[in-house]
């Protein structure tokens, strides 16, 4: 890599900016059919409860236009659809993911569930194929740390939201509970890659995912990035001592 070349983090490695997207695509293409398993390993299965809390805090309403970014396998979209339906109507949900393999898994799962009202779009979080001010809610779960330019993805979130629209992000974060950080590090870097090798035959993918969490900004720094992107009333809710966190904001 030549001196002065722009770089981006890929786990603990710095790679040329233009290389990161392809490397991340390889990781998620590798684990697409085992995505739930991946999150089960990384969270001890608790990611399912976190996603429930996430969508409950969103509180989707019938008639909403909802954009779920990096949500290819449909975990968030299915929950949003179910909650809107429980409130007496339908939400118009679009799932946008850059990885065709993840989207294909989502489409397959939607067919199994009989969930036919979701639109599936292949697109980049940094250049969303979505009109300005068209969405009542923008959600992203366990995806934003994998984009090359987080600030660009946040600016796109602000662009596509209607005034009064809601931004909600669920992401692995910085452990703040005393003593839990050391235990979590030991699990992430010693146990998780071995489990990935044993269960999914992909040790490197799981090592990258653990490393990418450590390179992601801590809660307060990420909250400032959200505000800088033009979103307001930023709030943070830690889950399990900060192993994950939900960031909420609004388009004013």
N, C-alpha and C positions, 0 to 999 in steps of 0.2 A: 504494500500500500504506500503510495507516494506521500511525501510530507505535505501537510496542509489539506489532505483529502478529508472530507466530512465522514464521520463515523457514527454508528449507532450501536447500542448494546445488544448483544445476542447472548443472554445469560451473562457470564462473567467475561466473555470475550467482547472486544470492540471490532466490528466489521464495517466495511464500506456501506454507507447508507443504502445504496442501491441493491446490496446483497441481502439485507435483513428480511425483506418481504418474502423472498424465495425460500430462505432458510426456515422462517416461521411456517410457511405453507407446507414444507416437507414434514415438519413436526406434526401439524394437525391432520395432514393427509394420512400420516402413519397411525394416528390414534382415533380417527374419526369414528370408526365402528366400535371403539372402546372408550368413547368420551366420558360416559357416565362412570365407567370403571376408573378412568384417570382421575376424575374429581373425587370419587370414593377413596382412592388411595391417598390423594393429597389432603383430604379433609377428614378422613375416617368416616366417610358417609354423611357427615354433617352438612355438606353443601346443599343437600335436599331441603333441610330445614332452613338454611340461610336464604335459599331462593324463595321459600314460602314467606319468610319475613320481608324480603325485598319487595315482592309483589303486593303483599298486604300494605306496606308503607306507600307504595305507588297508588293503591286504591283506584284501579282502573274503572271507568264508568262506561256504560253503553253509549255508543256513538263516537267514542274517542278514536282518533287516528294515532296509532302507536307504532313507533319505529324501534325495533329491537336489533341492535348492531352487534355483530360478531356472535350471533345467537343461532348459528347454523343448525344445530340439532334440535332446536325448538323448546328447550326446557323452560325458558322464560315465556315464550309466546303461548305455549299451551296453558300455563298458569294464568296469564293475563286473559286469555279467551275464556277460561273457566270462571274467573272471578267476575268479569263483565257480564257473562251469561247469568251468573247467580244474582246479579243486580237487575235482571229483567231485560237484557238486550245483548247486542253484539258490539264488540269493538272491531275496528278495521285495523288489522295488524299486518305489518310488513317486517319480515326478517331479512336483514341485509348482512351477508357474510362474504368475505373475499375468497373463501375456500370452497370450490365446487363439491369436494368430497364431504365436507361438513353439511352443506346444503342438501346433498343427496340423502344423507342420513336423516335429516330433518323431514324431508318430503316423505321418506319411507315410514318414519314414525307417525307422521300426520295421517297417512293413509291407514295405518293400523288402528289409530285412535278414532278414525272417522271425522277428523278435524279438517274440513275442506275450505274454511274461510280465510286461511292465512296466505299471504303473498310471499314468495321466496325469490329474492333478488341477489344476484352476485354483484358485489360492489365493494369499494374501498372506503373504510371509515374516514380516511383523510379527504376523500372526494366523493361524497355521497350522491348517488343518482336520485336525488329527492329535491323537490322544489323548496324555495325559501318559505319560511313561516307556514308550513303545512302540517305540522305534527303537534298533537296535544301532549305527547310524552315521548321521550327518548330514553331507552334503557340500554345498558351494556353490562354484561356480567362475565367476569373472568376473561375479558378480552382486551381492555384498553392497554394493559401493560405490554401487549404483543405488537402494538402498532409502532411504526418507525418514529413518527412525530406526534407525541401525545398532545402537544399544544394545537396542532392542526386538527386532530380528531375532536378536541373540545370546541374549537371554533366552528367546526361543521355542526356539532350538536346545537350550538347557539343559533346558527344560521337556519336550521330546518325547523326549530321550535316556533310555534305561534307565541305571541305575547301572552303571558300567563301559563305557558307550557312548562312541563316538569322534566327535569333531568335527573336520572337516578343511575348510579354506578355501583356495582358490587364487585369487589376485587380483593384478592389476598393482599394483606397489608403488613404493617410493622407491629410486631407483638409488643404490647405495653405492660402486660402483667408481669411483675417481678418473678423471676425464676422460670417462667414458661418459655422465654426466648431461647435459653440454652437447650432445653428439652426439645423444642421445636426444630432448632438448627440440627441437632443430632439426628432426629427423625428424617428431616428433609434431605440431608446430604449423605447419610449412612444407610438408612433403611429404604427410603423411597426409590432411589435408582435400582436397588436390588429387587424390590418388588416389581418395578417396571420391567426388568429383565425377565423375572420369573413368570409374571402373569401376562404381560403384553409383548414380550420379546423385544423391548425397545428401551434399554437403559439410558441411552443418550437423550431421548426425548424427555424423559422424566427428570434427568439431571438439568437440562435446559430450563424446564418449567420451575424447578426449585430455585435455580439461579436467577431467573427473571423476576421472581418475587422480591429477591434481595436488592435488585437494581431499581425497583419501582419506588417512586417518591413516598416518603412517610405521609401519614394522614394530613397533617397540617400543611405540608408543602404542596400536596396534591390539591387541597382545598383552595390554596392561593392560586394555583394554575387555573382552576375552574372559574374563580372570580375574574382573573385576568382575561379569560376567553369571552367575558361579557355576560356571564350568568350571575345571579344574585341570590341572597339569602341562603348561603351555603351552610349545610349542616353535615356533621359526621356522626355515624353510629357505629361503634366498635362491636364486633361479634367475637365471642370467645377470647376476650383479652386482647383483641387486635389481630388475631390470626387472619381475619377478614374484616373489611369495613364497608359500610354503605355511605356514599356521598350523595347528598340531595341538593338540588339547586333549582332555580326558577328563571325563566326568561321574562324579564320585566319590559 
